[in-house]
Each structure stands twice: as C-alpha cells, then as structure tokens.
Amino acid sequence: MSASEEVWILGIRMTKFGKHADLDTVDLAAEAATGALADAGVTMADIGVLAAGNLMAANAGIGQQLQKQIGQTGIPVYNVANACATGATALRTAIMAVKAGEVRPGDTTIVYGVGGVGHNALQGASIAGARYVIAVDPVEFKRESALNFGATHSVATTDEAQALALELTWGVGADQAIVTMGVVTEDVVSAAFAAIRKRGTVVLTGLAGPGAKTVNVSGFELALFEKRLQGALFGSSNPFDDIPRILDLYRAGKLKLSELITTRYTLDQVNQGYEDMMAGHNIRGVIVHE
C-alpha cells in the first residue's frame, strides 16, 4: 500500500464518511494523516498525490475541507479520477447492496437500472459468485456496457427480466432483485417482487420523492412465500471493514473503476454533461478541473 492510500483510508476513517461533519473532526483527520506520514518516515517532498477530496463519500464538504486542511501543509492534493468517476457513495452503495441481498455463489440476481450505481451492483453480484446476473435497462448502450461489468444477460424490460429469470432457474425465480434506478417507481418494485423466488430478497437502493408511495405488494405473497423487502442505505455497509475490502478488490484487478468513465468534460461543458446524463449517454461522466 502506498503512503497516499494509507492517508486516504485514515482520512476516511477519521471523518466516518461525513457523519461528524464538523471542522474539529476535519482538523483531526488532517493532523492524523500528516502525523501518520511522519511516523512512517515519509517527508512532504515524497508525496506527489494525496487521495482526498470527493473520495470522502457522503459529504463532499468534508472532503473539500480535508483537502484544504492538508493542502495547507504543502502537499499537492488532487482528486483521484478513477474513484471519483464512481462517486464513492455510488460505489459503496452498489457493491454492498449485494451484501444486503446476501448474494451467494450460484445465485441468480437481477439489477434494475444499470447506470453508474447499477454497473457497480453488477460487479458486486459477479464478485460474490452469482451464476446469472441479469441487467435491466431501457437504454441499449447501458445494456451492452453491462455485459462488460459482470452481467451474464441484459434485457430492456421488467417483463423480460422475470421471464428470463424463470427460464434460467427452471421456474423458481431470482434469488435477489436489486433496484438501483435513480427514481424508483411502484411498477418496478412490484415487478422485482414478482421476479424473486420464495424467500427471495428485493433490495431498494434508489429513491423517489419523500412523499411517494413506491412499495405496494401482496401481503399474502409476502407472508406465504416469505419474500423479503430490504432497504439499503450506502449498501448496508460497514465502512471500517468494507472500504479496505473494496480497495483490495480494485488492486487485485477484480473491480473496474476507470472503465466506468464514459466521457470527460471541462468545466465549461457542464451543461453538455447534464444533457448526456439525461439522455442516457454515459455510465459515468467526469468533470475534469484543470
């Protein structure tokens, strides 16, 4: 592990992913980070890049403050493009949503909505050993891309997903359905619930408006088939354990990050970036600050 990786992990742990978003915590993280470097015998001149900033996941402000604090020590600080491309929250949410759904080797997993979060859910299911991973998205480009990120099959509609899951499992149904759409709808949740087997699990990571009612399923089917609906905030992860595991997967070449970047934009191209996002042209678009 490089010195910059050590500092990044330490900084994340000290700020607890923005749950304690106060400047004292940020100061402590910066002090601990630079102290760890000194203890390791690393001088400021040895550091070229320090991984900080938007990698701080749930609270970008914390990342910026940490970046500023450490920057005052004279260490050049940059965002790491590969990790920022995923959005650290998106990466953790998606990969660990697989944990929430208890994906096991040999399972059949459906992922509804394969943008940036969905692509990482596909990777997580594949890494966990799922035999079949079905990507569901109306955008052809995303369906094709999904096949390079762990999906074994890709379909355009929820009806196709259910039919395929039943075919692949000899009529049993999927073990998990992970809903990673940006805006969740009642129709998709109901379709996911119908596609899972007895004692199967639907994991909801996407959201709708706070007043929207997006879950409307048969209580009879819920009880009789012992199906489960599971919400997942940041993938139900434990950052102290899971972030190092995710980093290990990346370093081992089992987790794709840079491949998620479809297009890089300059700051004055931000409107084009939003247009491309809404049109479904990107898995991940990245604004490069130069």
C-alpha positions as CSV (number, residue, x, y, z in Angstrom):
1,M,0.0,0.0,0.0
2,S,1.4,3.4,-0.9
3,A,1.6,6.3,1.5
4,S,-1.2,8.2,-0.3
5,E,-3.5,5.2,0.1
6,E,-2.7,4.9,3.8
7,V,-3.6,8.6,4.2
8,W,-6.8,8.3,2.2
9,I,-8.0,5.3,4.3
10,L,-7.0,7.0,7.5
11,G,-8.8,10.3,6.5
12,I,-12.0,8.4,5.7
13,R,-12.0,6.5,8.9
14,M,-11.4,9.7,11.0
15,T,-14.3,11.5,9.4
16,K,-16.7,8.5,9.4
17,F,-17.9,9.3,5.9
18,G,-19.2,12.8,6.9
19,K,-21.4,11.6,9.8
20,H,-19.5,14.0,12.0
21,A,-19.3,17.0,9.7
22,D,-17.6,19.5,11.9
23,L,-14.3,21.3,11.4
24,D,-12.8,19.8,14.6
25,T,-13.1,16.3,13.0
26,V,-11.6,17.6,9.8
27,D,-8.7,19.1,11.6
28,L,-8.2,15.9,13.5
29,A,-8.3,13.9,10.2
30,A,-5.7,16.2,8.6
31,E,-3.5,16.1,11.7
32,A,-3.7,12.3,11.9
33,A,-3.0,11.9,8.2
34,T,0.1,14.1,8.2
35,G,1.2,12.5,11.5
36,A,0.9,9.0,10.0
37,L,3.2,10.1,7.2
38,A,5.8,11.4,9.6
39,D,5.6,8.3,11.7
40,A,6.2,6.2,8.6
41,G,9.3,8.3,7.7
42,V,7.7,9.9,4.7
43,T,8.6,13.5,4.1
44,M,6.3,16.1,2.4
45,A,8.6,16.0,-0.6
46,D,7.9,12.3,-1.1
47,I,4.2,12.9,-1.7
48,G,3.1,13.6,-5.2
49,V,-0.6,12.9,-4.9
50,L,-2.8,12.6,-1.9
51,A,-6.1,10.9,-2.4
52,A,-8.7,13.1,-0.7
53,G,-11.5,15.4,-1.8
54,N,-14.6,13.9,-3.3
55,L,-13.4,10.4,-2.2
56,M,-14.9,11.3,1.1
57,A,-18.2,9.8,0.0
58,A,-21.4,11.0,1.6
59,N,-20.3,14.6,2.4
60,A,-18.4,16.4,-0.3
61,G,-17.9,19.4,2.0
62,I,-15.9,17.2,4.4
63,G,-13.8,16.1,1.6
64,Q,-13.2,19.7,0.5
65,Q,-12.3,20.8,4.0
66,L,-9.9,17.9,4.4
67,Q,-8.4,18.7,1.1
68,K,-7.9,22.4,2.2
69,Q,-6.5,21.5,5.6
70,I,-4.0,19.0,4.2
71,G,-3.2,21.3,1.3
72,Q,-2.0,23.9,3.8
73,T,0.8,21.5,4.8
74,G,2.3,22.0,1.3
75,I,1.2,18.6,0.0
76,P,-0.3,18.8,-3.5
77,V,-3.8,17.4,-3.3
78,Y,-5.8,16.1,-6.2
79,N,-9.0,14.1,-6.6
80,V,-8.3,10.6,-7.9
81,A,-10.2,10.4,-11.2
82,N,-10.9,6.7,-11.2
83,A,-12.6,6.7,-7.7
84,C,-14.4,10.0,-8.3
85,A,-15.8,8.5,-11.5
86,T,-17.8,6.1,-9.5
87,G,-18.9,8.6,-6.9
88,A,-17.6,7.0,-3.7
89,T,-21.1,6.8,-2.4
90,A,-22.4,5.1,-5.5
91,L,-19.6,2.6,-5.5
92,R,-20.2,1.6,-1.9
93,T,-23.9,1.6,-2.2
94,A,-23.9,-0.7,-5.2
95,I,-21.2,-3.1,-4.2
96,M,-22.5,-3.5,-0.7
97,A,-26.2,-3.7,-1.8
98,V,-25.1,-7.2,-2.9
99,K,-24.2,-7.8,0.7
100,A,-27.6,-6.6,1.9
101,G,-29.2,-9.0,-0.6
102,E,-26.9,-11.8,0.7
103,V,-25.8,-12.8,-2.8
104,R,-24.1,-16.2,-2.7
105,P,-22.2,-18.4,-5.3
106,G,-24.7,-19.9,-7.7
107,D,-27.4,-17.3,-7.2
108,T,-29.5,-15.6,-9.9
109,T,-29.5,-11.8,-9.4
110,I,-31.4,-9.1,-11.3
111,V,-30.3,-5.5,-11.3
112,Y,-32.9,-2.9,-12.3
113,G,-31.4,0.2,-13.7
114,V,-27.8,0.0,-14.8
115,G,-26.3,3.4,-14.7
116,G,-23.3,4.1,-12.5
117,V,-24.8,2.5,-9.4
118,G,-26.3,-0.4,-11.3
119,H,-23.0,-1.2,-13.0
120,N,-21.3,-1.5,-9.7
121,A,-24.1,-3.7,-8.4
122,L,-23.5,-6.0,-11.4
123,Q,-19.8,-6.1,-10.4
124,G,-20.7,-6.9,-6.8
125,A,-23.0,-9.7,-7.8
126,S,-20.4,-11.2,-10.1
127,I,-17.6,-10.9,-7.5
128,A,-19.9,-12.6,-4.9
129,G,-20.3,-15.6,-7.3
130,A,-23.7,-15.2,-8.7
131,R,-24.2,-17.7,-11.6
132,Y,-26.6,-15.5,-13.5
133,V,-26.6,-11.7,-13.3
134,I,-29.4,-10.0,-15.3
135,A,-29.2,-6.3,-16.2
136,V,-32.4,-4.5,-16.9
137,D,-32.4,-1.1,-18.6
138,P,-34.3,0.5,-21.5
139,V,-31.1,2.1,-22.9
140,E,-29.4,-0.2,-25.3
141,F,-25.9,1.4,-24.7
142,K,-26.2,0.6,-21.0
143,R,-27.3,-2.9,-21.6
144,E,-24.4,-3.6,-23.9
145,S,-22.0,-2.0,-21.4
146,A,-23.4,-4.1,-18.6
147,L,-22.1,-7.3,-20.2
148,N,-18.6,-6.0,-19.6
149,F,-19.2,-5.4,-15.9
150,G,-20.4,-8.8,-14.7
151,A,-23.9,-9.1,-16.3
152,T,-24.4,-12.5,-18.0
153,H,-27.6,-11.3,-19.6
154,S,-29.2,-7.9,-20.4
155,V,-32.9,-7.1,-21.2
156,A,-34.9,-4.0,-21.8
157,T,-38.0,-4.5,-19.7
158,T,-39.1,-5.9,-16.3
159,D,-41.3,-8.5,-18.0
160,E,-38.3,-9.8,-20.0
161,A,-36.3,-9.9,-16.8
162,Q,-38.9,-12.0,-15.0
163,A,-39.3,-14.4,-17.9
164,L,-35.6,-14.9,-18.3
165,A,-35.1,-15.5,-14.5
166,L,-37.8,-18.1,-14.6
167,E,-36.3,-19.7,-17.6
168,L,-32.7,-19.8,-16.2
169,T,-33.9,-21.2,-12.8
170,W,-36.4,-23.8,-14.1
171,G,-39.4,-21.8,-12.9
172,V,-38.0,-20.9,-9.4
173,G,-37.2,-17.2,-9.8
174,A,-34.3,-14.9,-8.9
175,D,-32.7,-15.1,-5.6
176,Q,-32.2,-11.3,-5.4
177,A,-33.6,-8.3,-7.2
178,I,-31.6,-5.1,-6.6
179,V,-33.3,-1.9,-7.6
180,T,-30.7,0.8,-8.4
181,M,-32.8,3.2,-10.5
182,G,-32.3,6.9,-9.9
183,V,-36.1,7.3,-9.4
184,V,-37.8,4.2,-8.1
185,T,-41.4,3.6,-9.2
186,E,-44.1,1.3,-7.8
187,D,-44.2,-0.7,-11.1
188,V,-40.5,-1.6,-10.9
189,V,-40.7,-2.6,-7.2
190,S,-43.8,-4.7,-7.9
191,A,-42.0,-6.3,-10.9
192,A,-38.9,-7.0,-8.8
193,F,-41.1,-8.6,-6.1
194,A,-42.8,-10.8,-8.6
195,A,-39.5,-11.9,-10.1
196,I,-37.9,-13.3,-6.9
197,R,-38.3,-16.8,-5.6
198,K,-39.7,-18.0,-2.3
199,R,-37.6,-16.4,0.4
200,G,-36.0,-14.2,-2.2
201,T,-35.0,-10.6,-1.5
202,V,-35.7,-7.2,-3.1
203,V,-33.1,-4.6,-2.2
204,L,-34.0,-1.0,-2.7
205,T,-31.2,1.5,-3.0
206,G,-32.9,4.0,-5.3
207,L,-35.2,6.7,-4.0
208,A,-38.3,8.7,-5.1
209,G,-39.8,11.8,-3.5
210,P,-40.2,11.5,0.3
211,G,-44.0,11.5,-0.1
212,A,-44.1,9.0,-2.9
213,K,-45.5,5.5,-2.2
214,T,-43.4,3.1,-4.2
215,V,-44.0,-0.1,-2.4
216,N,-47.3,-1.8,-2.9
217,V,-47.1,-5.6,-2.8
218,S,-49.3,-8.5,-1.9
219,G,-49.2,-9.2,1.9
220,F,-50.4,-12.7,1.1
221,E,-47.5,-13.4,-1.2
222,L,-45.1,-11.6,1.2
223,A,-46.1,-13.9,4.1
224,L,-46.9,-17.2,2.3
225,F,-43.7,-17.2,0.2
226,E,-41.6,-15.5,2.9
227,K,-40.3,-12.9,0.5
228,R,-38.3,-10.0,1.8
229,L,-38.1,-6.3,1.1
230,Q,-34.8,-4.8,2.2
231,G,-33.8,-1.1,2.2
232,A,-30.1,-0.4,1.8
233,L,-28.5,2.9,2.9
234,F,-25.0,3.0,1.4
235,G,-25.5,-0.7,0.8
236,S,-25.8,-1.5,4.5
237,S,-22.1,-1.4,4.6
238,N,-19.6,-1.0,7.5
239,P,-17.0,1.5,6.1
240,F,-14.3,0.4,8.5
241,D,-14.3,-3.1,7.1
242,D,-15.8,-2.7,3.6
243,I,-13.8,0.2,2.2
244,P,-10.4,-1.6,2.6
245,R,-12.1,-4.7,1.0
246,I,-13.2,-2.7,-2.0
247,L,-9.7,-1.2,-2.3
248,D,-8.2,-4.7,-2.2
249,L,-10.6,-5.8,-5.0
250,Y,-9.6,-2.9,-7.1
251,R,-5.9,-3.5,-6.6
252,A,-6.4,-7.2,-7.4
253,G,-7.9,-6.2,-10.7
254,K,-11.4,-7.6,-9.9
255,L,-13.2,-4.3,-9.7
256,K,-13.4,-1.9,-12.6
257,L,-13.3,1.9,-11.9
258,S,-11.6,3.8,-14.8
259,E,-13.7,1.7,-17.2
260,L,-16.9,3.3,-15.8
261,I,-15.8,6.7,-17.2
262,T,-17.7,7.2,-20.5
263,T,-16.9,10.9,-21.1
264,R,-14.7,13.6,-19.5
265,Y,-15.8,17.2,-19.6
266,T,-14.2,20.5,-18.9
267,L,-16.0,22.8,-16.5
268,D,-17.5,24.9,-19.3
269,Q,-19.0,21.7,-20.7
270,V,-21.1,21.0,-17.6
271,N,-24.4,21.6,-19.4
272,Q,-23.5,19.1,-22.1
273,G,-22.6,16.7,-19.3
274,Y,-26.1,17.0,-17.8
275,E,-27.7,16.6,-21.2
276,D,-25.7,13.4,-21.9
277,M,-26.6,12.1,-18.4
278,M,-30.4,12.7,-19.0
279,A,-30.1,11.2,-22.5
280,G,-28.5,8.0,-21.1
281,H,-25.3,8.5,-23.0
282,N,-22.9,8.0,-20.0
283,I,-22.3,5.3,-17.4
284,R,-20.3,8.0,-15.6
285,G,-19.4,11.4,-16.8
286,V,-16.5,13.2,-15.1
287,I,-15.8,16.9,-14.9
288,V,-12.0,17.5,-15.0
289,H,-10.8,20.6,-13.3
290,E,-7.7,22.0,-15.0
